[in-house]
Amino acid sequence: MVEVGSKAPEFTLPADSWESRVSLGDFLKEGDVALFFYPGDWSSVCTDQLDEIQQHLDEFERRGVRVLAVSTDSPWSHRAWAEARGISFPLLADFNKEVSRSYGVLREQGFPDRAYFVVDRSGVVRARRVEKTPKDRPDLKQVLQDLDAVL
């Protein structure tokens, strides 16, 4: 598990196509990052979680924080789901499960825990939370409080 105070593992993942790549390092050049892991597109809990993040995206942007979300679904699933839900932040395809594994959030069932990591622009993890079950989701107010407390 990636601990608070440690360097966040760097990654480059497909976004809405296999050709479109997004790296953590590129986003950190623009500011701090709130990195969310979620089990999968199209489930009710994931839909509610990412809809809520989208509805409050301006609160992240006002703090200078970029949002990235990672699951093990394909880029095509991400694109269709983002278009259907109106999600404008990058949904990244950890199809090989390497990033979820490197952050310590890959469940033995093959999908990531629902979790978030606050990564400052120097690449250091400043806050994290991993939910106990896939049904639990982060309290967005707590995420924003963590951002305010550590950045």
C-alpha positions in Angstrom: 0.0 0.0 0.0 1.3 3.4 -0.9 1.7 5.4 2.4 1.3 9.0 3.1 4.6 10.8 2.7 5.9 8.4 0.1 6.4 9.0 -3.6 3.3 8.2 -5.7 4.1 5.5 -8.3 4.3 7.1 -11.8 2.1 5.7 -14.5 0.9 6.2 -18.0 -2.5 4.7 -18.9 -4.9 4.8 -21.8 -7.8 7.3 -21.4 -10.6 7.2 -24.0 -8.7 5.1 -26.5 -5.7 2.9 -26.6 -3.8 5.6 -28.4 -4.7 8.4 -26.0 -2.3 8.2 -23.0 -2.4 10.1 -19.7 0.5 10.2 -17.2 0.5 11.2 -13.6 3.7 13.2 -14.2 2.1 15.3 -16.9 -0.8 16.2 -14.6 1.5 17.0 -11.7 3.2 19.6 -13.9 -0.1 21.4 -13.9 -0.8 21.1 -10.1 -1.8 18.7 -7.4 -3.9 15.6 -8.3 -6.8 13.8 -6.6 -6.4 10.2 -7.8 -9.5 8.0 -7.4 -9.6 4.3 -7.9 -13.0 2.6 -8.4 -14.2 -0.9 -9.2 -15.8 -0.5 -12.5 -17.9 1.5 -15.0 -21.7 1.2 -15.1 -22.2 0.0 -11.5 -24.6 2.0 -9.4 -22.2 2.9 -6.6 -19.4 3.9 -9.1 -22.0 5.9 -11.1 -23.1 7.7 -8.0 -19.5 8.4 -6.9 -18.2 9.7 -10.2 -21.4 11.7 -10.8 -20.8 13.4 -7.4 -17.2 14.2 -8.3 -18.3 15.7 -11.6 -21.0 17.8 -9.9 -18.3 19.2 -7.6 -15.4 19.4 -10.1 -15.3 23.1 -9.8 -14.4 22.7 -6.1 -11.3 20.7 -7.1 -10.4 23.2 -9.9 -10.8 26.1 -7.5 -8.1 24.5 -5.3 -5.9 23.9 -8.3 -6.4 20.2 -8.1 -6.8 17.9 -11.2 -9.0 14.8 -10.9 -8.0 11.4 -12.4 -10.0 8.2 -12.0 -8.7 4.7 -12.5 -10.5 1.4 -13.0 -9.6 -1.8 -14.8 -12.2 -1.3 -17.5 -11.3 -0.7 -21.1 -10.9 2.7 -22.8 -14.0 2.0 -24.8 -16.1 1.4 -21.7 -14.7 4.6 -20.2 -15.5 6.6 -23.2 -19.1 5.3 -23.5 -19.7 5.7 -19.7 -18.2 9.2 -19.6 -20.4 10.3 -22.6 -23.5 8.8 -21.0 -22.8 10.4 -17.6 -21.3 13.7 -18.8 -18.0 13.0 -17.0 -15.3 15.5 -18.2 -12.3 14.4 -16.1 -10.0 11.6 -17.4 -11.1 8.0 -16.8 -8.0 5.8 -17.1 -7.9 2.2 -18.1 -5.7 0.1 -15.9 -6.5 -2.9 -18.1 -3.4 -4.9 -17.0 -4.0 -4.0 -13.3 -0.4 -2.8 -12.8 -1.2 0.6 -11.5 -3.9 -0.7 -9.0 -1.3 -3.3 -7.9 1.4 -0.6 -7.5 -0.8 1.5 -5.3 -1.8 -1.5 -3.2 -5.5 -1.3 -4.0 -6.0 -4.3 -6.3 -8.5 -6.8 -4.8 -8.0 -10.5 -5.3 -11.2 -10.5 -7.4 -9.2 -8.5 -10.0 -10.6 -5.0 -9.6 -9.4 -2.0 -7.5 -10.7 -1.0 -4.1 -12.6 2.2 -4.0 -9.8 4.6 -2.8 -8.3 8.0 -3.3 -4.9 9.5 -3.0 -4.0 13.2 -2.8 -0.7 13.7 -4.6 1.1 17.0 -4.4 2.8 18.5 -7.4 6.2 17.1 -6.2 4.7 13.6 -6.5 4.3 12.9 -2.8 1.2 11.3 -1.4 -0.3 13.7 1.2 -3.5 11.9 2.0 -5.2 8.6 1.2 -8.2 6.6 2.0 -9.1 3.0 1.0 -12.7 2.0 1.6 -13.4 -1.3 3.5 -15.9 -2.7 0.9 -16.7 -2.0 -2.8 -20.1 -0.7 -1.6 -18.5 2.1 0.5 -17.5 5.2 -1.2 -15.4 8.2 -0.1 -17.3 11.1 1.5 -16.6 13.9 -0.9 -16.6 16.5 2.0 -13.8 14.5 3.6 -11.9 14.4 0.3 -12.2 18.2 0.1 -11.2 18.6 3.7 -8.1 16.4 3.1 -7.2 18.6 0.2 -7.5 21.8 2.3 -5.5 20.2 5.2 -2.6 19.0 3.2 -2.1 21.2 0.2 
